Amino acid sequence: MRPVVALRWTVLVLVVLVVALQLRLWTGTAGMPGVQRLEDRIARQRAENEALRQRNDALAADVADLKSGQEAIEDRARQELGMTRPGETFYQVIEATPPEATSESR
């Protein structure tokens, strides 16, 4: 009869141990919820990295374009700095504001 009692205690201890491990797996910080949080953070970081990679690629293309020739530099100077070539005349057209827009701003 003694081996049966020892076997029952062993089985009981093993069942309690398995339940404790399962409980820790499903509810603990290092368990499934923690893994899900980490996977979410990884997905957000990958999306951010991809956006930054696209921005870097666009900037690299812009730098390469500026290094490759005068045309890109000239376009940038005309658009951003309002520069003109010698002999050119620059005209700036300012559109009038509608009368109702000026009365609303007061």
N, C-alpha and C positions, 0 to 999 in steps of 0.2 A: 504494500500500500504506500510505502514511502516514496518510491520512484514516481508514482502517479501524482502525488502532492507536489513534489519538486518540479515535475513537468508542468503542472498547472501554474505554479508560481512563475516559472520561466516564461510560459506563454503570456501570462498576465503582464509581466514586466515588459516583454517585447511589444505587446499591443499598446501599452501606455507609452512606450518610447516612440512607436510609429505614429501614434496620435499626436504626441508632442511635436515631433518633427514636421508632420503635415500642417499642424496649426502654425508653427513658425514659418513654414514655407508660404502659406497663403495669407498670413496677416503680418508678418514681421517686416521690418524695414529692408532687410536684405532678401526678402522673398519676392513674390510675384508683383505686388504693388510697386516696390522699388525698381524692379526690372522695367515695368511699364513706364515709370517716370523717366528713367534713363533713356529708354527708347524714344520717348517724346522729345526729350532734350536733344538727342542725336538728330532726329528728323528736323527740328527747328534750326539746329546749327548747320546742317547740310543745306537747307534752303537759304540761310543767310550767306553761307560760303558760295553758293551758286550765284546769288545776286552780286556779291562782291567780285567774283570771278568774271562775270559779264561786264561789270563796270571797269575792271582792270583791262579787259580785252579791248573795250571801247577806247580807253585812254591810251593804251599801247598803239592802237591803230591811228589815233589822232597824232601821237608823237611821231610815228613812222611817216605819216603824211606830211607833217611839218618839216621833218628832216629831208624828205625826198625832193622837195622842189619849192620854188618861189611862189607858185600859184596858190598853194595852201596858206602860205604866210600872208600873201597879199589879200586873199579873201578874208582871213581873220582880222587883219588890220582895217580893212574896209568896214566889216560888220561891227566889230567891237570898239574900234577907236575912231571910226568916222574919217579915216584918212582918205586922201584923194591923190591922184597922180598930178604931176606938174602939168598945167594947162587945162585941167578938168575943173568944172564948176559944180559945186555941191548945192543942191536945193533941198531944203527940209520943208515938208508940207505939214502944217499943224491944222488939224481939223477943228472946226468950231464946236463948242459944246452946245447942245440943245438948250433953249431957254428954261425948260421945265427942270432940267438937271441942276442948273445953277440955283433955282429957287428952293429946291429940296435940300441943298447942302447948307443953307443958312439956318 
